[in-house]
Amino acid sequence: MSHSKSLSRRLLALAACLPFALLAQGSVAAEYSKKGADTCLSCHDSEVVLAVFHGKHGQPTDPRSPFGAGQLQCEACHGPAGDHTKRVKKGETRPPVIRFSADSTAPVSVQNGMCLACHENSISSAWHAGPHAANDVSCASCHDSHARTDAVLSTRTQADVCYTCHVAERSQFNKPFAHPVRQGQLACSDCHQPHGTTAESQLVRATLNQTCFECHADKRGPFLWEHAPVAEDCSNCH
């Protein structure tokens, strides 16, 4: 993605949430903090925040990282913080920056817009037709950009993230006969596409059978004596 396209994405996200981007009433441009991350970390110095330097987002040697040379550091994701970092008079509320959490006052469209400024290729064109978009799910509901390792990207830990919302599926995978999800050998995303698809149940392939054959290729056939219900849909029996 070109730098100009990335910048345009980020500006659109900020424009959608003017209370977070405007410096003051009547202002038409937001200001960044004078010292960048040094200013932010003087207050936000918890272990959770500092963990960002152990992950991909906090690598100063990677030019694609928010902390890479010439990048905006914390403000690359959280937006201009010039107003947020200024001294606030007694009784006044400190102007917010964009936060990525369930209790954030920034709309999900704004939160996701900041992520898409860099990660646009991670979202399929069918995202808006999927249940995650329909339920206004933010990127940060599943992903943790401050973690050393994003749990949802690991086969071993991904299911625990999904179970936060998909509670019934946890019990399904605890049954005596189930796909080896709880053993960390299979991830939810091996069968389902969380970023959007036109397939039923967000499957990674157009049909259930085609998805199953990704692993169970020996069941694809053709067979001399085809079992009709299975040829129609694996779930007729399984």
Order of alpha helices (4+ residues) and beta strands (2+ residues): alpha-alpha-alpha-alpha-alpha-alpha-alpha-alpha-alpha-alpha-alpha
